[in-house]
Amino acid sequence: MPPVELDEWGYIKTDELLRTSQPGVFACGDAKTGPIKQIAWAVVLATAPSGKAMSSLLPGLTVNGTFVVVGATQDPLEVSTALLILGRRSIKGWSAGTPSDSEDTLRFAEAAGVRPMIEKLPLEKAAEGYARMMSGDAQYRVVLTMS
């Protein structure tokens, strides 16, 4: 996966929904231009099932940026130590949380009208969906349907 597109000032380009040039990758804070730039630090929430795909996003962090890894993968993250040290950037791992955390998240999503961005495939194409997820080619999350 190539890095996210930057503008001439080094900010991550986003649309009005904070989507970057990479499907499923969003940005806000000092990392981007626009109305949400007042946030102090940029955060990247890495959910991709690929260390290589997640690693390609690390250069998009601003100074004091935090890269939060929630997607489990077998291949390692590749990161320049200079990128971390000179920019005071950090990488953190985060588990999905407790059942009550999930319930709170779902309540918030419902109240705020948040809807998932998914790619639907019929159950018969489960192997294809799995391969797309593992390769990083899937748009958002692959959801299998019964119809």
C-alpha positions as CSV (number, residue, x, y, z in Angstrom):
1,M,0.0,0.0,0.0
2,P,1.5,3.4,-1.0
3,P,1.7,6.2,1.6
4,V,-1.3,8.6,1.9
5,E,-1.2,11.6,-0.3
6,L,0.2,14.8,1.2
7,D,-0.3,18.5,0.2
8,E,2.5,20.9,-0.6
9,W,2.9,21.7,3.2
10,G,3.2,18.0,4.2
11,Y,-0.3,17.7,5.6
12,I,-2.4,14.6,4.8
13,K,-5.0,15.4,2.2
14,T,-8.6,14.4,3.2
15,D,-12.1,15.0,1.9
16,E,-15.0,16.4,4.0
17,L,-15.4,13.0,5.7
18,L,-11.7,12.8,6.7
19,R,-11.0,10.0,4.1
20,T,-7.4,10.0,2.8
21,S,-6.2,8.8,-0.6
22,Q,-6.0,5.2,0.9
23,P,-9.3,3.3,1.2
24,G,-10.3,2.8,4.8
25,V,-7.7,5.3,6.2
26,F,-8.9,8.5,7.8
27,A,-7.0,11.5,9.3
28,C,-7.6,14.4,11.6
29,G,-5.6,16.8,13.8
30,D,-2.3,18.4,12.9
31,A,-1.9,15.8,10.1
32,K,-4.5,17.4,7.9
33,T,-5.8,20.6,6.5
34,G,-9.3,21.8,7.1
35,P,-11.8,22.4,10.0
36,I,-10.5,19.7,12.4
37,K,-6.9,20.9,12.4
38,Q,-7.1,22.3,15.9
39,I,-6.6,18.9,17.5
40,A,-3.2,18.8,19.1
41,W,-1.8,15.4,17.9
42,A,-2.5,13.2,14.9
43,V,-3.6,9.7,15.5
44,V,-3.6,6.8,13.0
45,L,-5.8,3.9,13.9
46,A,-4.2,0.9,12.1
47,T,-6.7,-1.9,11.5
48,A,-5.2,-3.5,8.4
49,P,-4.4,-7.2,8.7
50,S,-0.9,-6.5,7.1
51,G,2.2,-5.2,8.8
52,K,3.4,-3.9,5.4
53,A,0.2,-1.9,4.8
54,M,0.3,-0.4,8.3
55,S,4.0,0.4,8.0
56,S,3.3,2.5,4.9
57,L,1.2,4.8,7.0
58,L,3.8,5.7,9.6
59,P,5.4,8.5,7.6
60,G,2.0,10.3,7.7
61,L,2.2,11.0,11.4
62,T,3.0,14.5,12.5
63,V,5.3,15.5,15.3
64,N,3.9,13.9,18.5
65,G,1.7,11.7,16.4
66,T,0.5,8.3,17.8
67,F,0.1,5.2,15.7
68,V,-2.4,2.9,17.4
69,V,-2.3,-0.7,16.2
70,V,-5.6,-2.7,16.7
71,G,-5.2,-5.0,13.7
72,A,-3.4,-8.3,14.4
73,T,-1.0,-9.5,11.8
74,Q,1.8,-12.1,11.6
75,D,4.2,-9.9,9.6
76,P,6.1,-7.2,11.4
77,L,5.8,-3.4,11.3
78,E,8.8,-1.8,9.6
79,V,9.7,1.6,11.0
80,S,12.6,3.9,10.9
81,T,13.9,4.7,14.4
82,A,14.8,8.2,13.1
83,L,11.1,8.7,12.2
84,L,10.1,7.9,15.8
85,I,12.9,9.8,17.6
86,L,13.1,13.0,15.5
87,G,9.3,13.4,15.4
88,R,8.6,12.3,19.0
89,R,6.1,9.8,17.4
90,S,4.9,6.7,19.2
91,I,3.4,3.3,18.4
92,K,0.9,1.7,20.7
93,G,-1.0,-1.5,20.7
94,W,-4.6,-1.7,21.8
95,S,-6.9,-4.7,22.3
96,A,-10.6,-4.5,21.4
97,G,-11.4,-3.8,25.0
98,T,-14.0,-5.2,27.4
99,P,-17.6,-6.2,26.4
100,S,-18.9,-3.0,28.1
101,D,-16.4,-0.9,25.9
102,S,-18.0,-2.6,22.8
103,E,-21.5,-1.8,24.1
104,D,-20.6,1.8,24.7
105,T,-19.1,2.1,21.2
106,L,-22.2,0.6,19.6
107,R,-24.5,3.0,21.6
108,F,-22.4,6.0,20.5
109,A,-22.3,4.8,16.8
110,E,-26.1,4.4,16.9
111,A,-26.7,7.8,18.5
112,A,-24.3,9.5,16.1
113,G,-25.6,7.8,13.0
114,V,-22.2,6.1,12.3
115,R,-22.5,3.4,9.6
116,P,-19.7,0.9,8.7
117,M,-18.0,1.1,5.4
118,I,-17.9,-2.5,4.2
119,E,-17.5,-4.7,1.2
120,K,-20.1,-7.5,1.0
121,L,-19.5,-10.9,-0.5
122,P,-21.7,-14.0,-0.6
123,L,-20.8,-16.8,1.8
124,E,-19.8,-18.9,-1.3
125,K,-16.9,-16.4,-1.8
126,A,-15.5,-16.6,1.7
127,A,-12.1,-17.8,0.5
128,E,-11.9,-14.9,-1.9
129,G,-12.9,-12.4,0.9
130,Y,-10.3,-13.8,3.2
131,A,-7.6,-13.6,0.5
132,R,-8.6,-9.9,-0.2
133,M,-8.4,-9.1,3.5
134,M,-5.0,-10.7,3.9
135,S,-3.5,-9.1,0.8
136,G,-4.8,-5.6,1.8
137,D,-6.8,-5.4,-1.4
138,A,-10.2,-5.3,0.4
139,Q,-12.1,-2.0,0.5
140,Y,-12.8,-1.5,4.2
141,R,-14.0,-4.7,5.9
142,V,-15.2,-7.8,4.0
143,V,-18.6,-9.0,5.3
144,L,-20.0,-12.3,4.2
145,T,-23.8,-12.5,3.5
146,M,-26.1,-15.4,3.4
147,S,-27.9,-14.4,0.2
